[in-house]
Amino acid sequence: MIEDMLEDLGLKVVASAAHLKRACELAATGSFDLALLDVNLAGEFVFPVARVLRGRGIPFLFSTGYGAPPLEEEFSDAPAIGKPFSVDQLKEKLRTLLPRS
């Protein structure tokens, strides 16, 4: 559903990962403009992926569900969106991350 939302906003989804190991690989080697990171990937926290992205200078947005753990202190200033969210809410959050064209 989130991939559909992104495509509805005119964005192209180039990769998706449901597990931390694969997400780390994509973060380290992938070519993309931004990442939407679910805080919980199959029971593992996504913070290692965020560290890789931050090191590469790739912007990211955390997605968190109800009752989700708080973000680690080092990411307290990172943008986040609470699930469930609407396409309009996602658009507003992404607007702050994407370069203006």
N, C-alpha and C positions, 0 to 999 in steps of 0.2 A: 504494500500500500504506500509506503514512504517513497519507494522508487517511482511509483506512478505520480505522486505529488511532485517530485523533483522534475520529472519529464513534463508535467503539466505547466511547470514554471519555465519551461524552455531549456532546462539543463539536461545534460547527457550523463547518464550513470555509466561509468567506465569499469567499475568493479564493485563487488559486494563480498563481504566476508562474515561468516557466522561464528568463526572461532578465532581466538586471540593469535595463534601462531600464523595463520594466513593473513590476518589483518596487519600484523607486524611486517610480514614479507611485502605486502602491498604498500605499506607506508614507507618502507625503505627503498623500494624500487619503482613504484608506480609513477605514472605521469598524469597528474590531475591538478586542478586549481584549488580544490577545497575538499574537506572530508566531513561527513556527518557520522559521529561516533556514538553508538549506543554504549552507555556506561557499563552495561553488563552483557558480555558476549558468552553465552553458554556457561554462565556461572563464574566467569573470570572478569576482573575489572580491566577496562580498556586503557588505563593510564600509560602502560608502556608504549602503546601506539601513539598516543598524544605526545609523548616525549620525542619519539622519532619524527613526527610531523613538525613539532616545534623546532627541532634541530635543523630540519630542511626548510623552514620558513613557509610551510604550507598551512594556511588557516584551517581551523576545524571548529565544529559546533558539537557540543555534547548533547545527547538526547537521554533524558532520564524519565523513568516511570514513577508512578506513585510509590512512596515508601522506599525510593532508591537511596542508597547511601550518599552522603554528601561528597562533593568533589574533594580530592586531596588538596591540601593547602597550596601546593605549587600551582594548582589550576583554579584557585578561587576567583581569579579575574577572567577566566575563560568564558566565552558565551555558552549558554545552555538553554535548552528548551524542554519543558516538561511534557511528557506523554499523558494522555493523548493530546495532539495538537492539530489545528486546522491548516489547510494549505496557505491561508492568509497569514497565520502566525509564523509559519515556516518561512514564507516569503520575506516578512519583516526582519527576521533574524538573519537570514542569508544576505539580505541587502547590506548589512554592516560588514560582511566578509568579502563580498565580491567586488572586484574593481568596477568602477563606473565605465560604461561604454558610450 
